[in-house]
């Protein structure tokens, strides 16, 4: 089924909930960046604004299975023209404080970060987490592109620890340890 939503529709998904026979629809808006396939059940899981570049997918796979015991980060940005997530920078042996200095102050970014975490009982683990940096004052269209792409990155990267910061000054070692302590 094809559904065309007028440019100023305020709540387009309300129109869809009444039809129980819909299994899959194609949602078309008047902005090419917002064209996407949407599933009747699980709206946010299937909404994909930008996909991962194949090189990024391969890099995430290597990063996941890497045996290094140092902190490392992949900074990912969204290429607006191609509507793809691509690697912007990679860092080895980088602390959360140094990583904060690498992030732009007024643009969103995804950071896939492998961190040496020492548990309260002295066990050591190397969790891989996604930090979504979405500073206040960003371009709303850019924020929407990143927010609509986050679930896809989590799914493809098989990331289970997902955090969000609204101010890059929040990204500190104490903040990260506090967030990771929840997972034990």
Secondary structure, 3 states (H helix, E strand, C coil): CEEECCCCCCCHHHHHHCCCCCCEEEEECCCHHHCEEEECCCHHHHCCCCEECHHHHHHHHHHHCCCCCCCEEEEEEEECCCCEEEEEEEEECCCHHHHHHHCCCCCCEEEEEEEEEECCCCCEEEEEEEEEECCCCCCHHHHHHHHHHHHHHHHHHCCCEEEEECCHHHCCHHHHHHHHHCCC
